[in-house]
């Protein structure tokens, strides 16, 4: 049948998700898979192509297809990477849902948290990131309307950084970050799939443009089993 490669893809992908096929191991060769599934080599190649595009495997010339660790996603501490850029490595396994998109002014309570002026107008954005069918990240952003005009829900669903750099022509330069482990709030439990989890990893960032203007405050709240934070360090 024409869709046999999809069933093979789903079979292998399910084994990778459950850990039956371990990360870091090589998949059987195309010839072995052809025999295992009693199908043509072209069908196996289509299934492998789909696994590659969805971020389950990496093809290594001369070796075959190595299984990637999909249970955790490398989230760089020192880098400034949008979720869309991370999601591109995962194919259609990752989705974004915009739950809140509102205009508001910085009041006294918000003024204590973020490096914006009192009464400054900001965009308030709350997005949920879904990976492999589970809500695992809650992103809460406050973005200066003065520095980043014209935002809308569609842009927030796609990529705010892509809009800032591509459409507005601004250069995003650096961020100050802090990373904490906290108990989930009611908001976390409302938006995230946290059954069985008693902590969330929280990354708070103040992000600046090239001229050192603060344009974004973001609080990214992660389910701890899905994400690992990575960095490169060198002794000086």
C-alpha positions in Angstrom: 0.0 0.0 0.0 1.1 3.6 -0.7 1.0 4.6 2.9 3.0 1.6 4.3 6.0 3.9 4.8 3.9 6.0 7.2 3.0 2.9 9.3 6.7 2.0 9.4 7.6 5.6 10.4 5.0 5.5 13.2 6.2 2.1 14.4 9.9 3.2 14.6 9.0 6.7 16.0 6.9 5.0 18.8 9.8 2.8 19.7 12.1 5.8 19.9 9.6 7.7 22.1 9.2 4.9 24.6 13.0 4.2 24.7 12.7 0.7 23.2 15.1 2.0 20.6 17.7 3.9 22.7 19.1 7.3 21.9 22.6 7.1 20.5 22.2 3.7 18.8 22.1 3.1 15.1 18.9 1.9 13.4 19.2 -1.3 11.5 20.4 -0.9 7.9 18.0 -0.2 5.0 18.5 -3.9 3.9 17.7 -5.2 7.4 14.6 -3.0 7.7 13.5 -4.1 4.3 13.6 -7.7 5.5 12.0 -6.9 8.8 9.0 -5.1 7.3 8.8 -7.2 4.2 8.7 -4.2 1.9 10.8 -2.4 -0.7 13.9 -0.4 -0.1 12.2 2.7 -1.5 9.4 2.4 1.1 12.1 2.1 3.9 13.9 5.2 2.5 10.6 7.2 2.6 10.1 6.1 6.3 13.7 7.1 7.2 13.3 10.4 5.4 10.2 11.2 7.5 12.0 10.2 10.7 14.9 12.5 9.8 12.5 15.4 9.0 10.6 14.9 12.3 13.9 15.0 14.3 14.0 11.4 15.4 17.2 10.4 13.6 20.4 11.9 12.1 21.9 10.4 9.0 25.7 9.9 9.2 27.4 9.1 6.0 29.0 5.7 6.0 27.4 4.7 9.2 23.6 4.9 8.8 20.9 6.6 10.9 21.7 7.4 14.6 18.8 7.8 17.0 18.5 11.2 18.6 17.5 11.8 22.3 14.0 13.3 21.8 13.1 13.2 25.5 15.1 16.3 26.2 15.8 19.3 24.0 19.1 21.2 24.3 18.2 24.7 25.4 21.3 27.0 25.2 21.8 29.1 28.3 24.2 31.6 26.8 22.7 31.8 23.4 19.6 33.7 22.2 17.6 31.2 20.3 13.9 31.4 19.5 11.6 28.4 20.1 10.9 28.3 16.3 14.6 27.8 15.7 14.7 24.9 18.2 11.4 23.5 16.8 12.8 23.4 13.3 15.0 20.5 14.5 11.9 18.6 15.6 9.8 18.8 12.5 6.1 18.8 13.2 6.6 17.4 16.7 6.6 20.9 18.2 3.7 23.4 18.2 3.0 26.8 19.7 -0.4 28.0 21.0 -0.9 31.7 21.8 -3.2 31.8 24.9 -2.9 35.5 25.7 -2.1 38.5 23.5 -3.0 41.9 25.1 -1.9 45.5 25.3 -1.2 46.8 28.8 0.7 49.5 30.7 3.4 48.7 33.2 1.9 49.1 36.6 3.6 49.1 40.0 3.5 45.3 40.3 4.9 44.7 36.8 7.4 47.6 37.4 9.0 45.6 40.2 9.7 42.6 37.8 10.8 44.1 34.5 13.2 46.8 33.4 10.6 49.0 31.7 9.4 52.4 32.6 6.3 52.9 34.8 3.2 53.3 32.6 5.1 52.2 29.5 2.9 50.4 27.0 3.8 46.7 26.5 2.5 43.7 24.7 1.7 40.9 27.1 2.0 37.5 25.5 1.4 34.0 27.0 2.3 31.0 24.8 2.2 27.3 25.4 4.8 25.1 23.7 3.6 21.6 22.9 6.1 18.8 22.1 5.0 15.3 21.1 1.4 16.1 22.1 2.2 17.4 25.6 2.2 21.0 26.9 5.7 21.3 28.4 6.7 25.0 28.3 4.8 28.1 29.4 6.3 31.3 27.9 5.3 34.7 29.4 6.6 37.7 27.6 6.3 41.5 28.0 7.6 43.4 24.9 7.9 47.2 24.5 5.3 48.5 22.1 7.5 51.5 21.4 10.5 49.4 20.3 8.5 46.6 18.7 5.4 48.1 17.1 2.9 46.1 15.0 2.9 42.8 16.8 -0.1 40.6 16.4 -1.2 37.1 17.4 -0.2 35.6 14.1 3.4 36.8 14.5 3.5 35.5 18.1 2.3 32.1 16.8 5.2 32.1 14.3 8.3 33.8 15.6 8.6 37.2 17.4 12.4 37.3 16.8 12.0 36.6 13.1 9.6 39.6 12.9 11.9 41.9 14.9 15.0 41.0 12.8 13.4 40.4 9.4 10.5 42.9 9.3 11.7 45.6 11.7 15.4 45.3 10.8 16.5 45.5 14.5 19.5 43.6 15.9 18.8 41.5 19.1 22.1 41.7 21.0 22.2 40.2 24.5 20.2 39.0 27.5 20.6 38.8 31.3 19.2 35.5 32.6 18.5 33.8 35.8 17.5 30.1 36.2 15.5 28.8 39.2 13.6 25.7 40.2 10.2 26.6 41.6 7.0 24.9 42.7 4.3 25.1 39.9 1.8 27.9 40.2 -1.9 27.6 39.5 -1.1 29.2 36.1 1.5 26.5 35.4 -1.0 23.7 36.3 -3.7 25.4 34.2 -1.6 25.5 31.0 0.9 22.7 31.3 0.7 18.9 31.5 2.2 18.6 35.0 0.6 15.5 36.5 3.3 13.8 38.6 5.6 16.8 38.5 6.2 18.9 41.6 8.7 21.5 40.1 9.2 23.6 37.1 12.5 25.1 35.8 12.1 28.8 35.3 14.3 31.0 33.1 13.8 34.7 33.5 15.5 36.9 30.9 15.7 40.6 30.1 16.6 40.9 26.4 18.3 43.9 24.8 18.7 45.4 21.4 22.1 46.4 19.9 21.9 49.9 21.4 21.4 48.3 24.8 17.7 49.2 24.9 15.6 46.6 26.9 12.8 45.5 24.6 11.7 42.2 26.2 11.2 40.5 29.5 10.4 36.8 29.3 9.7 34.1 31.8 10.0 30.6 30.4 8.6 27.9 32.6 9.7 24.3 31.7 8.5 20.9 32.7 11.8 19.4 34.0 11.8 16.1 32.2 11.8 17.5 28.7 14.5 20.1 28.7 18.2 20.3 29.5 20.1 23.5 29.5 23.5 23.5 27.9 26.4 25.8 27.7 30.1 25.8 26.6 32.6 26.9 29.2 36.4 27.6 28.8 38.8 28.2 31.7 40.7 31.4 31.2 
